[in-house]
Amino acid sequence: MSQSPSEKIPVTVLTGYLGAGKTTLLNRILSENHGKKYAVIVNEFGEIGIDNDLIIGADEEVFEMNNGCVCCTVRGDLVRILDGLMRRKGKFDAIIVETTGLADPAPVAQTFFVDEDVQKNARLDAVVTVADAKWLSDRLKDAPEAKNQIAFADVIVLNKTDLVSKGELTEVEARIRGINPYARLHRTERCKVELADVLDRGAFDLERILDIEPDFLEAGDHHDHDHHHDHDHRHHDHGHGLKHYHDEEMQSLSLKTDKPLDPNKFMPWLQNLVQLEGQKILRSKGILAFQDDDDRYVFQGVHMMLEGDHQRKWKDGEARQSRLVFIGRELPEQEIRDGFERCIVS
């Protein structure tokens, strides 16, 4: 039997382009006196430049830090390392997996959906992307990985904000929002961010993300503004708002309804959708209110892989709304909307 989501160890996938500041963030996790026990999995131990004074004992792959955290390198199979970590005495509060600066985070994130043992003991909590405020706009032009890392993120740490002007910062944030309007965004210098803002986010919990004011996303682009306005207006009568943003190739689509969903229609529809269109869908997630179900159902997906679970009871007075987000390229929007419509209990 699988453990309840709360008993599983939360895993944060940390991504970001070379030089954006991931190492700074990792060093803080491994050295700060936060009273938690974290395991950090890095690609190349030498690369991250951890201060040797912090290391107390080391077997060949696992380095213990003097604040109770451990650090280890992936020299092969991530699943094997995770297995080893989960067998160690004294469970960890969280596991952080760093991806190389050039990598697409998808395969790392997928590990948490694929391997049964890993899935039993760990859950993908959030993908955190560290971005460099000064160079991100250039990277987005020349490096598809940089765009994937932003699209994939649940949390974005926009670092080195002290190196850019106010105008540049607004511009880079608008670019980020064009690719991913739903991630939490933190502006930082030297990755000074509360660890609680990055770790154990419960990325399932879309509440705050989906309540983002659309105005925040429309950084002075009037044409865009009208587009959204009409867009929302056009669908107003259906009783569920639709917001939709995209940059040149990345799109995001959000759907919501106050009416209950039919689980016997919705689940097969969603599974079929990601089977057929999974290559185009980078991330999908949602909070669902099923008919005759007192529990909120939450799901998230990476490409074709989905995981979902009953999360908790709907609270008294809480609006029983279903909300979904898809982020990807060339999304079959109309099909997704129509399919979703058909799952609503009329």
Stockholm file with secondary structure:
# STOCKHOLM 1.0

chainA/1-346         MSQSPSEKIPVTVLTGYLGAGKTTLLNRILSENHGKKYAVIVNEFGEIGIDNDLIIGADEEVFEMNNGCVCCTVRGDLVRILDGLMRRKGKFDAIIVETTGLADPAPVAQTFFVDEDVQKNARLDAVVTVADAKWLSDRLKDAPEAKNQIAFADVIVLNKTDLVSKGELTEVEARIRGINPYARLHRTERCKVELADVLDRGAFDLERILDIEPDFLEAGDHHDHDHHHDHDHRHHDHGHGLKHYHDEEMQSLSLKTDKPLDPNKFMPWLQNLVQLEGQKILRSKGILAFQDDDDRYVFQGVHMMLEGDHQRKWKDGEARQSRLVFIGRELPEQEIRDGFERCIVS
#=GR chainA/1-346 SS CCCCGGGSEEEEEEEECTTSSHHHHHHHHHHSCCSCCEEEEESCHHHHCCCGGGEEEECSSEEEETTSCEEEECSSCHHHHHHHHHHSSSCCSEEEEECCTTSCSHHHHHHHHHCHHHHHHEEEEEEEEEEETTTHHHHHHHCHHHHHHHHHCSEEEEECGGGSCHHHHHHHHHHHHHHCSSSEEEECSTTCCCHHHHSSCCTTCCHHHHTCCHHHHCCSCHHHHHHHHHHHHHTGGGTSCEEEEECSSEEEEEEEESSCBCHHHHHHHHHHHHHHHTTTEEEEEEEECBTTCCEEEEEEEETTEEEEEEEEECCTTCCCCEEEEEEEESCCHHHHHHHHHHHBCC
#=GC SS_cons         CCCCGGGSEEEEEEEECTTSSHHHHHHHHHHSCCSCCEEEEESCHHHHCCCGGGEEEECSSEEEETTSCEEEECSSCHHHHHHHHHHSSSCCSEEEEECCTTSCSHHHHHHHHHCHHHHHHEEEEEEEEEEETTTHHHHHHHCHHHHHHHHHCSEEEEECGGGSCHHHHHHHHHHHHHHCSSSEEEECSTTCCCHHHHSSCCTTCCHHHHTCCHHHHCCSCHHHHHHHHHHHHHTGGGTSCEEEEECSSEEEEEEEESSCBCHHHHHHHHHHHHHHHTTTEEEEEEEECBTTCCEEEEEEEETTEEEEEEEEECCTTCCCCEEEEEEEESCCHHHHHHHHHHHBCC
//
